[in-house]
Amino acid sequence: MRNLFLAAAVFVIGFAFVATPAYAQNFEVGAKIGVWGADELDEAAPLNEENDDTAFTFGLVGQYNINEDFGIRLDIEFGTTDNVDSTSFIISGVYNFMPVAEGHWSPYGRAGLMISNVDLDYTLAPDYNTEFGFEAAVGVNYTFDQFRIFGELGYRLIQFDGDELEEDLDMSGFILNIGIMFIF
């Protein structure tokens, strides 16, 4: 399944390079911070200990804009609480609802696939394998010079299968991100 996901991502990105004229293309790279309010994050704590139900997240963002309306975005994100660490890779299609112009706010939407890994940081923690999920978000960005500031609100749908002795872990929940990107 992982190989199928990677092959599809390479195909989509390769097609985007070939299918559009060179003048319409540009790249963006940047960083983001945010919060992830997972449904069962508080249940991932050790016995007799309470955990947060919100994880602090941070990561890197890269986006290839096919034209002024469509883009492909890759997020590499790390999340952390007292007892849980996560690593996620998200590939999304991005649609700008209005043309992105310098000095203006522009709303956008994105939807895509994610692959995530959750590590519980305590003794005798159950083992959760890497899983695939979905993510969708709406946001707004402001462009000035070669920079773009963005903020977005979204939802993740992902569940982790526990081992034979442990229950499944539902990490679905809302996300809130802010960040900045440099436009090439």
N, C-alpha and C positions, 0 to 999 in steps of 0.2 A: 504494500500500500504506500509506503514511504517513497519507493522508487517511482510509482505512478504519479504521485504528487509532484516530485521534483521534475519528472519528464514533462508534465503538463505546464509547470512554471517556466521551464526553459523554452518550450514551444511558444507560449504566449508572448514572452519577452522577445524571442527571436522574430516572431511574426510582426510584432510592433515595430521593430527596427526596419524591416523590409517593406512594410505596407504603407508607410507614410513618407512624405517628402522631407528632406533633411532640414529645411528651414522651419518646419513646425515643431521640431523636437527640441526638448531641453531636459536637463537633469537637475534634480534638487537633492541635497543631502542635509541632514540636520540631526537634532536631538529632541527628546521629549521627556516629560515627567508626568505622572498622573497617579490615579488611584483605581483599584479594581475591587469592587464590592462583590465578592463571590458568595453564592448562596450558602454553601456548607463550609466555608473557610474556618468559621469558629469551631466546627466539629473536628477539625484536623489537629486540635491541641491534645497534649497528653491528658490522661485521665486525671480528674480533679484539678485541672488548670483551665482557665478561660483564655481564649485567644481572640484577637481582633477579627472582625468580619470584613475588614478592609485591608488590602495590601497596597503598599507604596510601590509604584512602578517607575522605571526609567529605561531609556533605550535609545537606539539609533534608528533613523528613518532615511530611506532613499526612495526617490520617486522619479520615474521616467514619464514625461508628458508626451503623449503621442501627438496631440494637438491641443488647442486651448480648452477643449471640452473634456477629453479623456486622458487618463494616466494609469500607470501601474505602480503600485507602492509596495515596498518591502519594509517591514518593521522587525527589528530584533529587540526584544523586550525582556527585562528582568524584573521580577516582583519579589518582595520580601515582607515578612511579618516576623514576630518573635519565634515562631516555630515552623514556618513554611517558606521555602524558596521556590520560585518558578522561573522557567526560561521558555519564551515563546517566540516563534517565527510566524509572521502573518504576511500573506501576499493578498493584496486587495486590488480591485478595479476601482478607480476614482472617477466620479463624474462631477464637473463644475456646472452648477445651475446657471451661473452668469459668467460672461467672459472675465478672466482675471486681468485687471488693469492696475497699473501702479497707483498707489494712493487711494485704493478703494477696497471695501469689504466685499468678499465673494463667498457665498455659501456653496458647500459641496456635500456629496454623499459618497460613501464607499462601502463595499461589501467584499468579503473574501474568506479564504480558508486559513486556518491556523494549525500549527503543530506545537504542542506544549508538553513540558515535563514538569512534574511537581516533586520536590524532595521535602520530606518531613524531617526536621532537625532535632530528633530526640531518640533516646534509646528504645529499642523494640518498636520502632515506627513501622507501619505497614508499607509494603512496596507497591508503588503506583507506577505503571508503565506509561510511556509516552503515548499521547492520544491526539487524534485529529478533532477539530471543531470548526465552528463558523463564527465570524464576527461581522457586524454591520455598525456603521456610525454615520452621524451627520455632524457637520462642523462648519466653521467659518474661518476664513483666513484674510489677512491684511498684507498687501504687498507694498514694499518700498525699496527703492534701489535694487540691489541683488538679494534681498532678504524677504522672507515670508514668515509671518507669525501666524500660528493656527491654534484653535481650540476646538475640541470635539467631544461629543457625548455618544456613547454606543452601547451595544450589548454583545456579550460573548455567550456562546452556547457550546459547552464542553463538559464531558464527564469522564472520570478516570475509573477504570475497573480495579477493584482491590484484589488482593490475593485470596486464597481459599478461606482464610480466617477473618478477613476484614470486609466491611461493606464498601460499596462503590462511593466515590467522592464526587459530588456535583459541584463543579467550579464555575457554573454559569452565573453571570451577573453583569451589572452595569460597569462601564469604564468611563473615565473622564481624563482627558489628556490635554496638555498645552505644550507647545514647542516652537522651535524656530528652525527654518531651513534656508540654506544658501542656494541660490539659483545660478547654474552655469550658463 
